[in-house]
Amino acid sequence: MNKQAIRQEYRAKRQALTESDLLKLDDLLLISFQRVELPFISTLLAYWPIDENKEPNLHPVVDYLRFRNPELKVCYPVTDFEKGSMTAIATDGDTPFTKKKYNLYEPEAGEPLPAESLDMVLVPLLAVDGQGYRVGYGKGFYDRYLRHCRPECIKAGFSYFEPVSKISDRHEFDVPLDICITPNNVYVF
């Protein structure tokens, strides 16, 4: 299956989920994630889920990681659509967020951190395949960004659905995930 067909199918699958389905699936994602043996995480790049896209609610995952390390530095991306780039901005509990283009919530202020300083990146996706390659929204921001992260940086995805067998039109610059969490499984690639 190619990326375009996967995008169309998985957007429709997400839109078919009810509010009750989403709450249950988000709880199951957190439970699955809590089973993962992780090294010490001191810097995290998360993302604010887009409600309109029915993305997994990762706020409980971030809270869990903060519980494990109260000193955790949590960053959120700020995107530059003209340059096609992304910057990780360190936030705290008082950081205001603003809804921007494509319903992205971005921090209004904070210290930029280099990609090389991150221990873990939570990567948005519509679907993932059995080798850890993902289908995102098609702009390439994360693949470009992840190339600058250290090899030890954990690239984690969360999906309400199990992986597809293979994405037929992977690109040489696509960066695979290290793990993908689903409501019933943890996939390590």
N, C-alpha and C positions, 0 to 999 in steps of 0.2 A: 504494500500500500504506500502511496506517495504522501508527502506532507500535506498537500492541499486537501486530499480526500480525508486524511486523518483529522485535520483541523475541522473540517465540516462535520464529520461524524461525531467527534468528541465535544464540540461546542453544543451540538444538538443533544447529546447524552447528558451533558451538564444542565442544559436548560430544562430537561425533563425532570430533574430532581426537585422534590418539594422542600419546603423549609424544614420540615420534620426529617426528611432524608439527610439534608445537609448537617443538621445538628448531630444526628447519630453517627454519620460518617466522620465528622470532625472529631468526635470523641474517640472513635476507633483509630483514627490516624494518630492521635496523641498516645493512646495505649500502645500501638505498634512502635512508635518512636521511642517510648520509654524503655523498650526492650533492647534497643541498640546499645552496644558497648562503644562508647565514645571516649576518645582521649580528652584531656583537659582543653576546653574551648575558652579562650579569653577574648577573641574578637569574632563577631558574627555579622554577616550581611544578610538581613532579612528583607522581606518586602511586604507591603501592606496589601492584603487581598482585595481584589476588585469585586465588589458585591454583584455588579451587573453581569460579570462573567461567571458568577458562582464558583469562584476560586476557593480552595480549602482555606479555612480560617487558621492561620498560623500564629495568631496571638498567643494561644495556650502553649504552643511549642516554644516560643520565645520566653514566655513566663517560666516554663519548666527549665530551660537552659539558664535563666537568671537565678532560679532557685538553686541549681547545681553550682553556680558561680556568681555570688552577689556582685562581684566586681566586673562582670561581663560587660564588655563594650559592644553595644548593639548599634549597628549602622543600617541606614536605609538608603536606597539609591535615589540620586537626582539625575534625571536624563537630559541630555542635550540633543534634541531631535535634528538640529541643523548639522551637528558634527557626527551624529550617530554614536555618541559616547555616553558613558555612565560614570558617576562618581559616588563612592561610598561616603556618607555623611554620618558621623557619630551623633547619637541622640541620647537624651535622658528622659525621665518621666515628665518633664516640663516642656519638652520640645513641641512647638505647634506644627501641625501638618496641614497642607493645603491640597485640595483636589485640583489636579492639573489636566493636561491633555490626555485623552484616552482613559479618563477616570482614575489616573494614577495619583495616589496620595504621596506627597513628598515632603520631607522636613523643610521648614522655612529657614532654619539656621543650624549650625553645628560645624564641627571640625572635620574637614575631609581627611580620610585615611587612604593610604595607598593599597592597591589590591594585594600587594606582596605581604601586607601585615595581617591579612585575614586568616583565621583558622577554619572557618566554615562559611559556606554561602548556601542559602536556601534559594533554589532556582525555580522560578515559575514554569509551568508546563501545561500543555493540553493532554499530551500522551507521551509515553516512553516506550522504547522497545527493549527486547531481551538483552541487548548489549549496553544499555544505559544511555543511548542516544535519545534525545527528546524532540518533540515538536512543540515549539513555543508559538508566539503570535506572529512570527515572520519578519521581525525587524532586525534580528541578529545582535541586539544589545548585549545579551548575556554571553553568547559565544565569543564576541570580541573581548568582553571584560574578563572572562574566565581564563583566557590565554595569558593574562598578566598575573594570575594567582600562583602561589607556590605549589609545587606538585603535591605537598602534604595537605593542602587545603581541601577539606571535605566538601564536595559538591553534592548537595542533597535535594532531591525532588519529592514532592508529595502529590499523590494522585488518588482520586476516588476509584479509579479503575485499574485493573491488572494490565501489564504491558502487552503491547501488540508484538507479534513475532519479530518483524523487522521493518524498518523504515527504508523503502526502496531507493529514495533519492537523497541519501545522506550526502553532505558536502564535506570536503576534506578539512574544512575549518570548523566543523561542528565539534563541540567539546562534550564528551560523555559525562554523565553523572557517576559518582562513586557509589551512591545508594539511592534507592527510591522507596518511599514508605507508602503502602497502600493500607486500607482498612484491615486487611487480613494477612499481609505479608510484608517482609522487609527484603528487598532485593539488593544484593551487593554485587557490583560489577567489577 
